């Protein structure tokens, strides 16, 4: 469902669609990998950040108005539940 008016691009389209969000998610984790102030959060992740970057991109797609595949997966917990046990300040 798009909230853009006729003739306007949606936020999903403006950010570059699926590919733009994938690039954004990959870049987010690249930055996390090298920033000393992100070391604590980085340590909460597995060594291979590829799967979590893909999941973040899919989550953002649905959140920003694109395909809602991440949200439609059976058994998918809510994003708050996924982070509840993590000590993020």
C-alpha positions in Angstrom: 0.0 0.0 0.0 1.5 3.3 -1.0 0.7 6.6 0.8 2.2 8.7 -2.0 -0.2 11.0 -3.9 -0.8 10.4 -7.6 2.4 11.3 -9.6 4.6 11.4 -6.4 7.1 8.7 -5.5 6.6 6.9 -2.2 9.3 7.0 0.5 10.1 3.4 -0.5 10.7 4.5 -4.1 12.6 7.7 -3.2 15.1 5.7 -1.1 15.8 3.4 -4.0 13.3 0.6 -3.4 14.5 -2.8 -2.4 18.1 -2.2 -3.6 18.4 1.1 -1.8 17.3 -0.4 1.4 19.7 -3.3 1.0 22.5 -0.8 0.5 21.4 1.2 3.5 21.3 -1.9 5.8 24.7 -3.2 4.6 26.2 0.2 5.1 24.7 0.4 8.6 26.4 -2.8 9.6 29.7 -1.8 7.9 29.8 1.3 10.1 28.9 -0.8 13.2 31.8 -3.1 12.4 34.4 -0.3 12.6 33.1 2.2 15.1 34.5 1.8 18.6 31.3 3.2 20.2 29.3 0.4 18.5 31.5 -2.4 19.8 29.1 -3.5 22.5 26.2 -3.7 20.1 28.4 -5.4 17.4 29.3 -8.1 20.0 25.6 -9.0 20.3 25.6 -10.2 16.6 27.1 -13.3 15.0 30.3 -12.9 13.1 28.5 -13.0 9.7 26.4 -9.8 9.4 25.0 -10.7 6.0 21.8 -12.4 7.3 21.0 -9.7 9.8 21.6 -7.0 7.2 19.2 -8.8 4.9 16.6 -9.0 7.7 17.0 -5.3 8.5 16.5 -4.4 4.8 13.3 -6.5 4.7 12.0 -5.0 7.9 12.7 -1.5 6.6 11.0 -2.2 3.3 7.7 -3.0 5.1 8.1 -0.2 7.6 8.7 2.5 4.9 5.8 1.4 2.7 7.3 -1.3 0.4 6.7 -5.0 0.3 5.7 -6.3 3.8 7.3 -9.7 3.4 9.2 -9.5 6.7 6.0 -8.8 8.5 4.0 -11.5 6.7 6.3 -14.4 7.6 4.6 -17.0 9.8 5.9 -17.0 13.3 7.7 -13.7 13.0 7.9 -12.0 16.4 7.5 -8.3 16.7 10.6 -6.2 16.5 10.3 -5.1 20.1 10.2 -8.8 21.2 13.4 -9.5 19.2 15.3 -6.7 21.0 13.7 -7.0 24.5 16.4 -9.3 25.9 19.3 -7.3 24.5 21.0 -4.8 26.8 20.9 -1.8 24.6 20.9 1.6 26.3 
